[in-house]
Amino acid sequence: MKLFRCRICGDPYLGASAPSFCPFCGAPERYMVPAEEYQDRNLVPDLSARSRANLEKALELEVGNASFYMCASACSPDPVSQAMFKALAKAESEHASVICKILRAPKPEIKPDDKACRKDDKANFASSHEREKRAVAFYRQAAEEAVEERVKEVFAALTEIESYHIALSETRK
C-alpha cells in the first residue's frame, strides 16, 4: 500500500497505485502525487480582486450544485441515479471546501435544495447538464483571468472535472 494525495483537494488515498481519478474531488490521476511530494498550496497571499470575486462566485456555484445533487439523489426512484447524484454532490461539496481553503473562509453548510430538483431523473439529468455546462464556461474564463498559479491550477482542474460531469449527464439525460 502507498499513500497518495490529491494536489487539488489534498485528501489522502491509500492504494497500490494512484487512482485514475481522485475519489474525493474527481481530479484526474495526474493530480495524484505520492504523499511525500504533496505541498499544501492553498495559502495564496495577496489574492487579486478578480480572483477573489471569481472564487466567491465559484463557491456559490459549487454549493448550489451540491444542494441540487443532494435533492436529486434523495428524490430519485432509481438506485443507480441516486448513487450518481450522491457522488456528484460529494464532489461538488469537496470543490467548495477547496475554494474555502483558498479564500480562508469557513465552508457554508450545504443542505438539499428541495426546490432545485424534480422527482424525474430525466429532468434532473437535463438540469445537471446545463449546470455543468455553465460551470465549465465560468471556470475556463476564471482560469484565464487568474494571475495566481494556484488559482489557475484549481480553476483548470475544475474545468476538467466538470467536463467529466457533463459526459456523465449526457449518458443519462
Secondary structure, DSSP 8 states (H G I E B T S, - for coil): -EEEEETTT--EEEESS--SB-TTT--BGGGEEEGGG-------SS--HHHHHHHHHHHHHHHHHHHHHHHHHHH-SSHHHHHHHHHHHHHHHHHHHHHHHHHT---------TTT--S-HHHHHHHHHHHHHHHHHHHHHHHHH--SHHHHHHHHHHHHHHHHHHHHHHHH-
